[in-house]
Amino acid sequence: MCRLFEFDDLRDYNCRLFMKIKLSILFFLGIMTQAFSQEGFSIHLRGVEGCYIDYYTAFANKGASDVTDGEHEVVISVLYQNMSECYIGKVTVKDGKFVAPVMIQKDDMSYATLATIFKDFNQEWYAKQDPNTLYEINGGMSKMFLSQQGYQVQMFFPGFINKNSGVNRKAPPANELLKDNN
């Protein structure tokens, strides 16, 4: 048995070291589980093709400023059977939340409500949602919504994405970077 607050010999020290390693691994696994359980990451890992991954990655990497009150242009990403299509739309925002109806732009530049293709929420999914946070906009993105028909819909607010890349610059290969130092 390990003694946590005193150690008399090397065996106690090794035992405590082993416990610290186990706790560190558990902590790391917990963080990774939480990170990959987020909607966008899990969709990315499932291999969704199309525009969604590009928008999600850009917003996740760059971040976005808070979306202000008013009517804003949005990109509406619709996912179905591991494929995604993106459309232009508009929505009104009040107090950091979007307000129904969400409008989708048609080819003739007119707008129609998104309800024309997104009939109703999946009731099992909807029952698990917090009504206080359902319509919140975080990082320039809405939550992912699920329809009865199996469509997943998420909105992006391109007017609020940060201009900086937010991505770390990778170092060039060592032989390139260090060639002048030889």
C-alpha positions as CSV (number, residue, x, y, z in Angstrom):
1,M,0.0,0.0,0.0
2,C,1.3,3.5,-0.9
3,R,1.8,6.1,1.8
4,L,0.8,9.4,0.2
5,F,2.4,11.9,2.6
6,E,5.6,10.2,3.8
7,F,8.0,7.8,2.2
8,D,10.6,5.9,4.0
9,D,12.2,4.0,1.2
10,L,12.4,3.8,-2.6
11,R,9.4,1.5,-2.8
12,D,7.1,4.2,-1.4
13,Y,8.6,6.8,-3.8
14,N,8.1,4.4,-6.8
15,C,4.5,3.7,-5.7
16,R,3.6,7.4,-5.5
17,L,5.3,8.0,-8.9
18,F,3.2,5.2,-10.4
19,M,0.0,6.7,-8.9
20,K,0.9,10.1,-10.3
21,I,1.4,8.6,-13.8
22,K,-1.9,6.7,-13.6
23,L,-3.7,9.9,-12.5
24,S,-2.1,11.9,-15.3
25,I,-3.1,9.4,-17.9
26,L,-6.7,9.3,-16.6
27,F,-6.8,13.1,-16.6
28,F,-5.5,13.2,-20.2
29,L,-8.0,10.6,-21.4
30,G,-10.8,12.6,-19.7
31,I,-9.8,15.8,-21.5
32,M,-9.5,14.0,-24.9
33,T,-13.0,12.3,-24.4
34,Q,-14.5,15.7,-23.7
35,A,-12.8,17.3,-26.7
36,F,-13.8,14.6,-29.2
37,S,-17.4,14.5,-27.9
38,Q,-18.0,18.0,-29.2
39,E,-20.3,17.9,-32.2
40,G,-17.9,19.3,-34.8
41,F,-15.0,17.0,-33.9
42,S,-17.2,13.9,-33.9
43,I,-18.6,14.8,-37.3
44,H,-15.0,15.4,-38.6
45,L,-14.0,11.9,-37.4
46,R,-17.0,10.3,-39.1
47,G,-15.7,11.5,-42.4
48,V,-18.4,14.0,-43.5
49,E,-17.6,15.4,-46.9
50,G,-18.4,18.8,-48.4
51,C,-18.4,22.3,-47.1
52,Y,-19.2,21.8,-43.4
53,I,-15.7,20.7,-42.4
54,D,-14.1,23.8,-44.1
55,Y,-16.5,26.2,-42.3
56,Y,-16.2,24.4,-38.9
57,T,-12.4,24.2,-39.1
58,A,-12.1,27.8,-40.0
59,F,-14.3,28.9,-37.1
60,A,-12.7,26.5,-34.7
61,N,-9.2,27.7,-35.6
62,K,-9.8,31.4,-35.9
63,G,-12.6,32.0,-33.5
64,A,-15.1,34.8,-33.8
65,S,-16.2,37.9,-32.0
66,D,-19.6,38.1,-30.3
67,V,-22.4,38.4,-32.8
68,T,-24.2,41.7,-32.3
69,D,-28.0,42.2,-32.3
70,G,-29.6,42.7,-35.7
71,E,-30.1,40.8,-38.9
72,H,-27.0,39.0,-40.2
73,E,-26.0,36.9,-43.2
74,V,-25.3,33.3,-42.3
75,V,-24.0,30.2,-43.9
76,I,-26.4,27.3,-43.3
77,S,-24.7,24.0,-43.4
78,V,-27.0,21.0,-43.9
79,L,-25.5,17.5,-43.3
80,Y,-27.2,14.3,-44.4
81,Q,-25.8,10.8,-44.8
82,N,-22.1,12.0,-44.4
83,M,-22.5,14.7,-47.0
84,S,-22.9,18.4,-46.5
85,E,-24.2,21.3,-48.5
86,C,-23.9,25.0,-47.5
87,Y,-26.4,27.8,-48.3
88,I,-26.6,31.5,-47.8
89,G,-29.3,32.7,-45.3
90,K,-30.1,35.4,-42.9
91,V,-31.3,35.4,-39.3
92,T,-32.0,38.0,-36.6
93,V,-29.9,37.9,-33.4
94,K,-31.0,39.3,-30.0
95,D,-28.9,39.1,-26.9
96,G,-26.5,36.5,-28.3
97,K,-29.2,34.2,-29.5
98,F,-30.7,33.8,-32.9
99,V,-34.5,34.3,-33.3
100,A,-36.7,32.3,-35.6
101,P,-37.4,32.3,-38.4
102,V,-34.1,31.4,-40.1
103,M,-34.3,32.4,-43.8
104,I,-32.6,30.6,-46.6
105,Q,-31.8,32.4,-49.9
106,K,-33.2,31.0,-53.1
107,D,-31.6,31.1,-56.6
108,D,-33.7,34.1,-57.5
109,M,-32.2,36.0,-54.5
110,S,-35.5,35.8,-52.6
111,Y,-35.7,34.3,-49.1
112,A,-37.9,31.5,-47.7
113,T,-38.0,30.1,-44.2
114,L,-35.7,27.2,-43.4
115,A,-38.9,25.4,-42.2
116,T,-39.5,24.5,-45.9
117,I,-36.8,21.9,-45.7
118,F,-36.3,21.5,-41.9
119,K,-39.8,20.6,-40.8
120,D,-39.4,19.9,-37.1
121,F,-36.8,18.9,-34.5
122,N,-36.1,15.3,-33.7
123,Q,-38.1,15.0,-30.5
124,E,-35.6,12.6,-28.8
125,W,-32.8,15.1,-29.5
126,Y,-34.9,18.1,-28.5
127,A,-35.8,16.6,-25.2
128,K,-32.1,16.4,-24.2
129,Q,-31.5,20.1,-25.0
130,D,-31.4,23.0,-22.6
131,P,-34.0,25.5,-23.8
132,N,-32.0,28.4,-22.2
133,T,-29.0,27.7,-24.4
134,L,-30.4,26.1,-27.5
135,Y,-30.3,29.2,-29.7
136,E,-27.0,30.6,-28.4
137,I,-24.3,31.6,-30.7
138,N,-20.8,30.7,-29.6
139,G,-17.6,31.3,-31.5
140,G,-19.6,32.5,-34.5
141,M,-21.5,29.2,-34.7
142,S,-24.9,28.0,-33.7
143,K,-25.4,24.6,-32.1
144,M,-26.0,21.6,-34.4
145,F,-29.7,20.9,-34.8
146,L,-31.3,17.6,-35.7
147,S,-34.5,17.3,-37.7
148,Q,-37.1,14.5,-37.7
149,Q,-35.9,13.7,-41.2
150,G,-32.3,13.1,-40.0
151,Y,-30.9,16.4,-41.3
152,Q,-28.3,18.1,-39.2
153,V,-28.2,21.9,-39.5
154,Q,-25.6,24.4,-38.2
155,M,-25.2,28.1,-38.9
156,F,-22.0,30.1,-39.2
157,F,-21.8,33.9,-39.0
158,P,-19.0,34.8,-41.5
159,G,-19.1,38.5,-40.7
160,F,-17.8,37.9,-37.2
161,I,-14.9,35.4,-37.8
162,N,-11.6,36.7,-36.6
163,K,-9.2,37.9,-39.3
164,N,-6.1,36.3,-37.8
165,S,-5.5,32.7,-38.6
166,G,-5.3,31.5,-35.1
167,V,-3.3,28.5,-36.3
168,N,0.2,27.9,-35.0
169,R,2.9,28.3,-37.5
170,K,4.8,25.1,-38.1
171,A,8.6,25.1,-38.0
172,P,10.4,24.2,-41.3
173,P,12.4,21.0,-41.4
174,A,15.6,21.2,-39.3
175,N,17.9,21.0,-42.3
176,E,16.3,24.2,-43.8
177,L,16.1,26.2,-40.5
178,L,19.6,25.3,-39.3
179,K,21.5,25.4,-42.5
180,D,22.8,29.0,-41.9
181,N,24.0,28.1,-38.4
182,N,26.5,25.5,-39.6
